[in-house]
Amino acid sequence: MLKLENLGCGYGAVEAVHDVSFDVPSGSIFALLGPNGAGKTSTIMAIMGHVDIHGGRILLEGEDITRRRAVDRVGLGIALVPEGRQLFSDLTVDENLTVGGYARPSARDAAKRERVFGYFPRLAERRSQLAGSLSGGEQQMLAIGRALMAEPRLLLVDELSLGLMPKMVDLCLDTLTQLRREGLTVVLVEQNTARALDVADRVCVMSSGMLIYQGTAAEAKAAGSMFATFLGMNEPAQP
């Protein structure tokens, strides 16, 4: 589904990511892990088209999209759940979902909205409520739902568990697992390493803008203390 070839990207003249290469198989969850400042969000934003590309290529199902605009990438089937949700707080749940579907024919909005409510029934109960008045977990559900309104083939999720209660993290990750079973491909940046390993098929670890480890989630778990060292942890991640 997605292939990065020697990607370098950053902000103006500052390069945040250097020579990163990896493949994301179709219909998989791919976890991008690493300490704060490792370049994970910059990599996600490069795939979405929001940072400057300094070198290398980004391929979506073999098509070079390196220089495509972000809005064009949405049309090609990429959607983003950004760090911190970044909802339109003064719009309702329904209105945020409508915004998420702007790149697709509006005739399908009703069906897409019902699909989102199927994953997150709580949003249906709050559809007329302002997004800014929702709990953190409800806002994360809405951020995922808004992205799904774009009918993506590739979903980029940045720091899903940030600031959420464990049960809300589990609910959102379980939804991503269900979406994978339905054929969606997910790239997940996640600070909860243990839960990321539970749901991911493949894992990459970044540090200082470079890729320092990649393998299957099973291999990462088996690596134990070595994998923990890659993440700057004192103890190995537990499943």
VEXMAR-400919 format. One line per field, with one value per residue: x, y, z of N, C-alpha, C in turn. Coordinates in Angstrom, 2 decimals. Layout:
npx <- c(X/...)
npy <- c(Y/...)
npz <- c(Z/...)
capx <- c(X/...)
capy <- c(Y/...)
capz <- c(Z/...)
cpx <- c(X/...)
cpy <- c(Y/...)
cpz <- c(Z/...)
// end
This chain:
npx <- c(0.82/1.83/4.96/8.03/10.91/14.07/13.45/13.71/12.84/11.41/11.28/11.34/14.70/15.50/16.10/14.16/13.80/15.69/16.68/14.81/13.33/10.68/8.17/4.65/2.40/-0.62/-3.78/-2.88/-1.76/0.58/3.00/4.60/7.15/8.98/11.09/10.13/10.46/11.66/11.02/8.70/6.10/6.73/7.30/4.78/3.39/4.74/3.94/1.29/1.53/2.24/4.68/7.97/9.58/12.75/14.22/14.22/11.39/7.80/5.53/2.35/0.61/2.37/2.34/3.98/3.75/5.10/5.33/2.77/-0.11/-1.55/-4.38/-4.86/-3.91/-5.76/-7.86/-6.78/-7.00/-5.91/-6.05/-5.95/-5.63/-5.01/-2.40/-3.53/-6.14/-7.47/-10.03/-12.91/-13.89/-16.09/-18.04/-20.66/-20.83/-21.98/-21.47/-18.67/-18.19/-19.30/-17.52/-15.28/-15.93/-15.72/-14.25/-15.40/-18.26/-21.24/-23.61/-23.20/-22.86/-24.71/-24.79/-22.11/-21.87/-23.58/-22.13/-19.86/-21.16/-21.87/-19.43/-18.85/-21.11/-21.61/-21.09/-23.30/-25.24/-24.48/-24.62/-25.55/-24.15/-21.63/-18.31/-16.23/-17.17/-17.09/-15.81/-12.32/-11.93/-14.23/-13.77/-11.56/-12.72/-14.38/-12.46/-11.31/-13.61/-14.20/-12.02/-12.60/-14.80/-13.78/-13.42/-11.01/-8.25/-5.87/-5.07/-3.76/-2.66/-1.98/-0.48/-2.61/-3.38/-2.85/-3.36/-5.67/-8.02/-7.35/-9.45/-10.67/-8.59/-8.32/-10.82/-10.63/-8.36/-9.29/-11.22/-9.63/-8.43/-10.66/-11.24/-8.99/-9.47/-11.50/-10.17/-8.82/-5.79/-3.43/-1.33/0.22/1.15/2.23/2.32/1.91/3.51/3.25/0.52/0.47/2.09/0.42/-1.63/-0.45/0.91/3.40/6.40/8.20/11.00/12.01/14.69/16.14/15.43/15.99/15.67/15.87/15.19/13.30/10.66/8.54/5.68/5.66/8.35/9.46/8.39/9.62/12.23/12.56/14.42/16.28/14.72/13.42/15.56/15.98/13.83/14.45/13.78/13.79/12.90/11.76/9.07/5.87/3.50)
npy <- c(-1.20/1.30/2.89/4.04/5.55/6.16/8.57/12.00/14.72/17.82/21.03/23.87/24.71/22.94/19.64/17.03/14.32/11.62/9.82/7.62/4.48/2.28/-0.32/-0.60/-3.05/-3.78/-3.70/-3.93/-3.13/-0.80/0.05/2.94/3.75/5.23/7.50/10.79/13.44/11.94/11.95/10.86/12.03/13.92/12.23/11.05/13.39/14.05/11.97/12.68/15.09/17.54/18.59/19.76/18.05/16.76/14.85/11.61/9.29/8.94/6.42/5.40/2.59/2.01/4.38/7.43/9.87/11.94/14.71/15.56/17.55/17.99/17.95/16.57/14.08/13.23/12.77/10.58/8.66/8.82/9.54/11.53/11.23/13.54/14.36/15.26/15.58/17.96/19.02/20.82/22.84/24.49/23.52/21.11/17.54/16.23/18.20/18.29/15.75/16.08/17.92/16.27/14.64/16.16/15.85/13.87/12.58/14.16/12.81/10.35/10.85/10.37/7.55/7.04/8.41/6.91/4.58/5.39/5.93/3.37/2.23/3.87/4.28/6.16/8.63/9.01/9.50/11.99/13.69/16.26/17.83/20.22/19.85/20.72/20.37/17.72/14.76/13.76/11.16/10.86/12.88/11.81/9.59/10.99/12.29/10.11/9.19/11.42/11.32/8.87/9.54/10.45/8.23/6.56/4.61/4.33/5.01/7.38/7.63/9.61/9.51/8.24/7.47/9.59/11.33/9.93/7.85/4.43/2.59/3.94/4.12/1.40/0.95/2.57/1.46/-1.13/-0.57/0.24/-2.22/-3.67/-2.22/-2.83/-5.55/-5.23/-4.38/-1.94/-0.05/0.87/3.32/3.75/5.96/5.71/6.12/4.30/1.63/-1.14/-1.69/-0.94/-2.93/-5.06/-4.72/-4.25/-5.32/-5.01/-3.27/-0.25/1.50/4.73/7.08/10.15/11.11/9.02/5.65/2.92/0.37/-2.33/-4.67/-7.56/-7.38/-9.52/-10.29/-8.02/-8.15/-10.51/-9.67/-8.37/-7.01/-5.82/-4.56/-2.77/-1.14/0.13/1.84/3.50/2.70/1.51/-0.98/-3.95/-3.80/-4.95/-7.36)
npz <- c(0.00/0.91/0.43/1.52/0.33/1.12/2.47/3.17/5.16/6.42/8.00/6.36/6.06/7.95/8.60/9.66/9.43/8.23/5.46/5.50/5.07/4.43/4.11/3.94/4.22/2.42/4.07/6.71/10.11/10.88/13.06/14.20/16.17/18.96/20.88/22.19/19.84/17.89/15.22/14.29/13.99/12.05/9.93/9.47/8.75/6.43/4.75/4.53/3.29/4.44/5.24/4.23/1.61/1.41/0.13/-1.50/-1.96/-1.89/-2.21/-3.20/-3.48/-5.60/-7.05/-7.47/-5.12/-4.05/-4.54/-4.55/-3.66/-0.37/-0.38/-2.72/-2.02/-0.18/-1.93/-3.21/-1.34/1.28/4.70/7.71/11.21/13.40/15.82/19.04/18.21/17.06/16.34/15.04/17.30/17.76/16.16/15.66/16.42/14.18/12.22/12.17/11.12/8.61/7.49/7.35/5.21/2.92/0.55/-0.87/-2.74/-1.68/-1.58/-0.46/2.20/4.32/4.56/5.16/7.56/9.21/9.25/10.73/13.16/13.76/14.51/16.66/18.79/20.79/19.70/18.07/19.95/20.73/18.59/18.02/19.68/20.62/19.48/21.09/23.64/24.25/25.92/26.30/25.26/23.68/21.84/20.53/19.31/17.55/15.98/14.65/13.35/11.72/9.94/8.71/7.22/4.85/3.38/3.38/2.07/3.24/6.50/8.62/11.87/14.54/17.60/19.20/21.84/23.50/26.41/27.08/28.89/29.88/29.09/27.00/25.21/24.61/23.37/21.06/19.79/19.39/17.51/15.35/14.82/13.96/11.65/10.14/9.68/7.91/5.71/5.66/5.65/8.11/9.52/12.48/14.93/18.14/21.67/23.66/23.96/24.52/23.96/21.29/20.15/20.57/18.69/16.23/13.04/11.85/12.89/13.29/14.60/15.43/15.88/16.60/14.07/12.35/11.10/13.22/13.82/12.50/12.02/12.53/14.75/16.48/16.45/17.63/20.22/21.04/21.10/23.47/26.06/24.38/22.44/24.10/24.75/22.29/22.36/24.39/26.94/30.33/31.05/29.39/26.99/27.90/26.82)
capx <- c(0.00/2.67/6.40/8.92/12.25/15.12/12.76/14.22/11.84/11.56/10.59/12.30/16.04/15.75/15.69/13.74/13.83/16.81/16.93/13.92/12.71/9.92/6.98/3.44/1.56/-2.05/-4.59/-2.12/-1.48/2.02/3.26/5.81/7.44/10.23/10.98/9.72/11.44/12.34/10.68/7.52/5.05/7.22/7.13/3.34/3.01/5.30/3.05/0.05/1.83/2.24/6.04/8.82/10.33/14.12/14.79/13.54/10.08/6.66/4.74/1.06/0.31/3.27/2.29/4.81/2.94/6.01/5.10/1.33/-0.65/-2.28/-5.77/-4.86/-3.67/-7.06/-8.59/-6.19/-7.36/-5.16/-6.68/-5.12/-6.15/-3.82/-2.10/-4.33/-7.46/-7.63/-11.40/-13.51/-14.56/-17.35/-18.99/-21.22/-20.33/-22.45/-20.80/-17.29/-18.21/-19.55/-16.24/-14.39/-16.31/-15.84/-13.57/-16.14/-19.63/-22.07/-24.73/-22.88/-22.59/-25.59/-24.34/-20.80/-22.12/-24.12/-21.01/-19.09/-21.95/-21.80/-18.20/-18.85/-22.49/-21.67/-21.15/-24.68/-25.97/-24.00/-24.43/-25.87/-23.33/-20.41/-17.13/-15.42/-17.76/-16.95/-14.66/-11.16/-12.17/-15.23/-13.11/-10.72/-13.66/-14.82/-11.33/-11.24/-14.80/-14.04/-11.11/-13.28/-15.75/-13.07/-13.34/-9.59/-7.64/-4.73/-5.38/-2.61/-3.15/-0.84/-0.61/-4.00/-3.68/-2.39/-4.31/-6.91/-8.13/-7.06/-10.58/-10.89/-7.51/-8.68/-11.94/-10.16/-7.48/-10.13/-11.86/-8.62/-8.29/-11.83/-11.07/-7.99/-10.15/-12.34/-9.31/-8.14/-4.38/-3.26/-0.03/-0.10/2.16/1.61/3.23/1.67/4.23/2.70/-0.74/0.79/2.57/-0.71/-2.51/0.30/1.50/4.82/6.83/9.46/11.41/12.82/15.43/16.88/15.09/16.44/15.08/16.89/14.71/12.02/10.38/7.17/5.37/6.10/9.81/9.74/8.12/10.64/13.52/12.60/15.19/16.93/13.72/13.23/16.70/15.71/12.82/14.92/13.07/14.61/12.39/11.12/7.63/5.12/2.27)
capy <- c(0.00/2.50/2.62/5.19/5.25/7.13/9.84/13.08/15.78/18.71/22.31/24.79/24.13/22.00/18.28/16.30/12.89/11.39/8.56/6.60/3.58/1.14/-0.72/-0.89/-3.95/-3.49/-4.40/-4.17/-2.02/-0.58/0.93/3.76/3.99/5.92/8.54/12.12/14.10/10.97/12.18/10.07/12.92/14.50/11.20/11.00/14.61/13.95/11.08/13.42/16.23/18.76/19.10/19.84/16.85/17.10/13.80/10.32/9.19/8.33/5.71/4.85/1.51/2.14/5.71/8.43/11.00/12.76/16.15/15.84/18.36/17.24/17.75/15.52/12.81/12.82/12.20/9.29/7.67/8.95/10.42/11.73/11.52/14.25/14.43/16.26/15.55/19.15/19.13/22.16/22.77/25.23/22.81/19.91/16.24/16.06/19.15/17.83/14.62/16.62/18.49/15.17/14.03/17.18/15.47/12.78/13.00/14.34/11.87/9.19/11.30/9.73/6.17/7.08/8.84/5.77/3.65/5.93/5.72/1.95/2.01/4.70/4.65/7.33/9.82/9.17/10.10/13.36/14.23/17.68/18.47/20.85/18.99/21.21/19.98/16.28/14.27/13.45/9.92/11.12/13.67/10.92/8.86/11.89/12.52/8.92/9.21/12.47/10.80/7.80/10.15/10.63/6.90/6.29/3.28/4.41/5.89/7.77/7.96/10.17/9.57/7.95/7.31/10.76/11.95/9.17/6.77/3.14/1.95/4.64/3.66/0.06/1.05/3.12/0.49/-2.23/-0.11/0.14/-3.64/-4.02/-1.60/-3.64/-6.76/-4.83/-4.08/-0.65/-0.04/1.87/3.65/4.19/6.49/5.43/6.16/3.10/0.63/-2.48/-1.83/-0.89/-4.25/-5.98/-4.59/-4.04/-6.44/-4.67/-2.19/0.46/2.40/5.86/7.86/11.27/11.26/7.88/4.35/2.11/-1.01/-2.68/-6.09/-7.86/-7.13/-10.71/-10.20/-6.95/-8.69/-11.51/-8.99/-8.08/-5.88/-5.13/-3.68/-1.70/-0.23/0.95/2.84/4.30/2.25/0.74/-2.34/-4.33/-3.64/-6.16/-7.44)
capz <- c(0.00/1.08/0.43/1.65/-0.18/1.48/2.71/4.01/5.21/7.55/8.05/5.77/5.89/9.05/8.24/10.84/9.12/7.32/4.79/6.08/4.10/4.92/3.35/4.72/3.43/2.37/5.05/7.93/11.02/10.91/14.20/14.15/17.58/19.25/21.91/21.74/19.00/17.03/13.81/13.93/13.48/10.79/8.90/9.19/8.06/5.08/3.99/4.30/2.42/5.23/5.52/3.05/1.26/1.04/-0.71/-1.48/-2.60/-1.22/-3.20/-2.77/-4.43/-6.74/-7.66/-6.78/-4.66/-3.26/-4.73/-4.63/-2.58/0.65/-0.78/-3.73/-1.35/0.36/-3.06/-3.55/-0.33/2.52/5.69/8.90/12.55/13.88/17.25/19.71/17.59/16.20/15.86/15.00/18.60/17.77/15.30/16.28/15.96/12.80/11.33/12.01/10.20/7.27/7.03/7.01/3.94/1.86/-0.69/-1.50/-3.08/-0.50/-1.62/0.38/3.57/5.29/4.77/5.83/8.93/9.94/9.46/11.86/14.37/14.05/15.26/17.88/19.10/21.67/18.86/17.62/21.07/20.91/17.24/17.98/20.71/20.12/19.64/22.20/24.93/24.42/26.68/25.47/24.52/22.65/20.80/19.72/18.45/16.48/15.07/13.80/12.50/10.70/8.92/7.97/6.27/3.59/2.76/3.07/1.97/4.16/7.62/9.43/13.21/15.29/19.06/19.51/23.26/24.25/27.32/27.19/29.86/29.26/28.43/25.74/24.32/24.15/22.44/19.78/19.15/18.93/16.27/14.28/14.50/13.15/10.32/9.42/9.21/6.78/4.58/5.77/6.05/9.16/10.08/13.84/15.85/19.44/22.80/24.47/23.18/24.73/23.22/19.87/19.76/20.59/17.53/14.99/12.32/11.71/13.77/13.06/15.68/14.98/16.88/16.00/12.67/11.56/11.40/13.90/13.97/11.92/12.02/12.89/16.16/17.23/16.60/18.58/21.55/21.36/21.32/24.90/26.57/23.27/21.86/25.08/24.60/21.11/22.71/25.51/28.13/31.26/31.09/28.12/26.87/28.18/26.03)
cpx <- c(0.86/4.14/7.14/10.31/13.19/14.55/13.56/13.20/12.06/10.79/11.57/13.63/16.36/15.22/15.41/13.85/14.86/16.78/16.10/13.26/11.93/8.73/5.84/2.54/0.09/-2.79/-3.87/-2.14/0.03/2.29/4.61/6.09/8.76/10.01/10.49/10.84/12.16/12.09/9.44/6.43/5.48/7.06/5.67/2.91/3.59/4.42/1.76/0.27/1.92/3.62/6.85/9.58/11.71/14.76/14.00/12.15/9.06/5.78/3.48/0.61/1.10/3.28/3.10/3.95/3.78/5.71/3.63/0.89/-1.43/-3.71/-5.87/-4.68/-4.95/-7.88/-8.06/-6.44/-6.55/-5.91/-5.86/-5.99/-5.00/-3.62/-2.93/-5.72/-7.72/-9.00/-11.79/-14.41/-15.89/-18.34/-19.49/-20.51/-20.72/-21.69/-19.34/-17.22/-18.44/-18.28/-15.30/-14.69/-16.30/-15.25/-14.30/-17.56/-20.54/-23.26/-24.48/-22.71/-23.44/-25.14/-23.01/-20.97/-22.66/-23.05/-20.17/-19.85/-22.01/-20.55/-18.25/-20.27/-22.61/-21.73/-22.56/-25.51/-25.64/-23.89/-24.72/-25.04/-22.08/-19.21/-16.29/-15.94/-17.65/-15.78/-13.50/-11.35/-13.17/-14.64/-12.23/-11.58/-14.07/-13.70/-11.16/-12.42/-14.71/-13.13/-11.79/-14.29/-15.10/-12.90/-11.90/-9.31/-6.47/-5.06/-4.12/-3.12/-1.97/-1.19/-2.06/-4.27/-3.37/-3.52/-5.59/-6.86/-7.90/-8.24/-10.91/-9.81/-7.87/-9.81/-11.48/-9.25/-8.27/-10.83/-10.88/-8.41/-9.45/-11.71/-10.03/-8.62/-11.02/-11.52/-8.58/-6.69/-4.16/-1.78/-0.29/1.14/1.55/2.66/3.07/2.24/3.61/1.42/-0.49/1.26/1.44/-1.51/-1.75/0.74/3.01/5.12/8.13/9.73/12.31/13.53/16.24/16.68/15.48/15.74/16.15/16.46/13.45/11.89/8.92/6.95/5.82/7.60/10.19/9.50/9.21/12.00/13.67/13.39/15.91/15.97/13.45/14.35/16.51/14.77/13.26/14.23/14.02/14.20/11.75/9.63/6.95/3.86/1.05)
cpy <- c(1.26/2.09/3.95/4.76/6.39/8.53/10.77/14.20/16.65/19.99/23.38/24.09/23.08/20.62/17.50/14.79/12.66/9.96/7.40/5.80/2.49/0.89/-0.99/-1.77/-3.53/-4.33/-4.74/-2.94/-1.96/0.44/1.63/4.25/4.74/6.99/9.86/12.77/13.19/11.20/11.45/10.94/13.56/13.50/11.09/12.21/14.65/13.07/11.82/14.64/17.56/19.27/19.06/18.54/17.27/16.06/12.52/10.39/8.58/7.72/5.16/3.86/1.69/3.49/6.70/9.64/12.04/14.24/16.50/16.68/17.49/16.96/16.67/14.15/12.30/12.16/10.84/8.23/7.70/9.91/10.42/11.93/12.20/14.14/15.55/16.45/16.70/19.20/20.60/22.26/23.49/24.69/21.57/18.66/16.03/16.95/18.78/16.65/15.09/17.20/17.37/14.55/14.96/16.74/14.36/13.26/13.05/13.39/10.65/9.57/10.56/8.31/6.13/7.46/7.68/4.71/4.10/5.69/4.24/1.59/2.70/5.15/5.89/8.62/10.07/9.84/11.58/14.12/15.72/18.49/19.08/19.96/19.41/20.81/18.47/15.95/13.96/12.19/10.10/11.95/12.79/10.06/9.74/12.17/11.33/8.91/10.24/11.99/9.71/8.34/10.40/9.32/6.52/4.82/3.16/5.43/6.11/8.25/8.36/10.30/9.39/8.00/8.54/11.36/11.18/8.14/5.43/2.50/2.63/4.28/2.30/0.12/1.53/2.14/-0.72/-1.84/-0.16/-1.31/-4.12/-3.46/-2.35/-4.91/-6.46/-4.35/-2.76/-0.85/1.12/2.05/4.34/4.68/6.41/5.43/4.95/1.90/-0.76/-2.68/-1.76/-2.25/-5.27/-5.92/-4.55/-5.36/-6.24/-3.42/-1.58/1.35/3.48/6.50/8.91/11.36/10.10/6.61/3.46/0.66/-1.17/-4.20/-6.32/-7.53/-8.32/-10.70/-9.13/-7.42/-9.67/-10.87/-8.53/-6.84/-5.13/-4.14/-2.50/-0.68/0.68/2.11/3.73/3.95/1.46/-0.72/-2.68/-4.09/-4.97/-6.19/-7.25)
cpz <- c(0.00/1.10/0.55/1.22/0.15/1.73/3.61/3.99/6.43/7.36/7.58/5.57/6.95/8.67/9.51/10.67/8.03/6.78/5.36/4.97/4.83/4.00/4.31/3.88/3.49/3.40/6.33/8.83/11.20/12.01/14.03/15.56/17.74/20.31/21.32/20.92/18.03/15.55/13.35/13.31/12.17/9.65/8.49/8.36/6.65/4.20/3.62/3.41/3.13/5.63/4.22/2.84/0.76/0.14/-0.57/-2.11/-1.65/-2.30/-2.56/-3.83/-5.73/-7.40/-6.82/-6.43/-3.92/-3.36/-4.85/-3.44/-1.59/0.21/-1.86/-3.08/-0.68/-0.75/-3.48/-2.48/0.94/3.44/6.97/10.12/13.28/15.39/17.89/19.13/16.62/15.53/15.72/16.22/18.63/16.75/16.03/15.77/14.50/11.83/11.13/11.05/8.77/6.67/6.59/5.66/2.76/0.53/-1.45/-1.83/-1.85/-0.46/-0.73/1.85/4.59/5.60/5.51/7.30/9.78/10.18/10.65/13.17/14.74/14.85/16.62/18.20/19.97/20.86/18.35/18.70/21.23/19.59/17.15/18.99/20.09/20.43/20.84/23.57/25.19/25.34/25.74/24.63/23.40/21.51/19.92/18.80/17.26/15.49/14.12/12.82/11.40/9.58/8.08/6.97/4.91/2.83/2.39/2.82/2.93/5.24/8.44/10.79/14.08/16.76/19.52/21.01/24.10/25.09/27.53/28.32/29.17/28.54/27.10/24.73/23.74/23.12/21.06/19.05/18.65/17.62/15.11/13.86/13.64/11.74/9.50/8.88/8.00/5.59/4.63/6.20/7.00/9.46/11.41/14.56/17.24/20.56/23.72/23.72/23.31/23.93/21.71/19.37/19.74/19.28/16.20/14.36/12.19/12.52/13.24/14.25/15.09/16.16/16.14/14.49/11.77/12.02/12.02/14.10/13.14/11.86/12.33/14.37/17.02/17.45/17.62/20.02/21.98/21.66/22.76/25.25/25.46/22.62/22.80/24.99/23.40/21.45/23.87/26.80/29.01/31.32/29.76/28.15/27.13/27.34/26.90)
// end
